[in-house]
Amino acid sequence: MRNDISTIFIFVIILSTISCTEKPTPSPTLAEEKKAILQTLNDETKAAFQRDYEAWTKKWVHDPTITKTYLNFADTSFSESMGWKEISNFVKTYIEEHPEPEPLPKPIDQIEVRLYGTGAWVTYEQVDAQRGRKRENRLMEKVNGSWKIAGMQTTIYGFEKE
């Protein structure tokens, strides 16, 4: 009888241990992360080109350490903004001074991604109707399960000369 009680007791302990163990959530694949990052990048571009400031802000990390840099070889201009407040003010002012939406560039579908836990380094090229060919580098951070932009460098090369 004592053996039976010990066996039942051990069996109950094993069952409760197994049933209480949380199964780990599988990590997203690289393909899934790229898809989510592409969605963020295309949504951010769409919001900026359509002059939707509120939608645009939702795609960025709101932190004093983020950066946004434009190098424009076509017209030899340069701008750099440091921190969310400065970046946000720059974009808000730009939208107020240029309220007309711009033609949307073709959505990007090819990006190079290097994942680093909840961060990613992303590079790609894009062509838009007003600026021509651009190379983009984005530093992304995953915040509460969503990819957001934490740094941006855009190099504008302009249009190909014939």
ZIJOJO-V496097 format. One line per field, one symbol per residue. ss: DSSP state (H for helix, E for strand, L for the rest). burial: I if it has 16 or more other C-alpha atoms within 10 Angstrom, else O. Layout:
ss: ???
burial: ???
//
This chain:
ss: LHHHHHHHHHHHHHHHHHHHLLLLLLLLLHHHHHHHHHHHHHHHHHHHHLLLHHHHHLLELLLLLLEEEEEELLLLEEEEEELHHHHHHHHHHHHHHLLLLLLLLLLLLLLEEEEELLEEEEEEEEEELLLEEEEEEEEEEEELLEEEEEEEEEEEEELLLL
burial: OOOOOOOOOOOOOOOOOOOOOOOOOOOOOOOOIIOOIIIIIIIIIIIIIIIIIOOIIOIIIIOOOIIIIIIIOOOOOOOOIIIIOIIIOIIIOOIOOOOOOOOIIOOOOOIOIOOOOOIIOIIIIIIOOOOOIIOIIIIIIIOOOOIIIIIIIIIIIIOOOO
//
